[in-house]
């Protein structure tokens, strides 16, 4: 899946630098906010995102292809909805483009889903999101924040869903054990 996403990002980048595609989607509606996640106008931005995606491919290996695809779609949808909401409330916020928000979403999802969210983890996420924006004014603080928020939401939902499934399995196993003891 990471390879497919990487190829897609490179193709979209090539479409923009060759001016085959002339306009940059600007997150004012759900569809353009969704499309903007694939747009990179600078080779450094593209390479940085591809390297980060490569390093985060461990998440795909850990949870499997289909769960990773579901996670990506969830993060992209949540990012698009939040991005549109931000532009409705704060119309002067610059457009966010690129896959960075999704990458921050994957990273925060991994942190939250692997352990409970606590103050240390929360401060780590805040630092991780704000630091790149402090280093360069071109970096989208809102895009990174939206990505981190979607990852936190995704991690909390993931933990709830899988915890509920484990409880159901455990209850079914207990019932099976009681039933087999009765039949003895």
Protein Blocks (a to p, Z undefined) as FASTA:
>chain_A
ZZmmmmmmmmmmmmmmnomambdcehkamklmmmmmmpcfbfklmmmmmmmmmmmmmmmm
mnojklmmmmmmmmmmmmmmmmmmmmmmmmmbccdedjklmmmmmmmmmmmmmpccdfkl
mmmmmmmmmmmmmmpmkbcfklmmmmmmmmmmmmmmmmmmmmmmmmmmmmmmmmmmmmmm
mmZZ
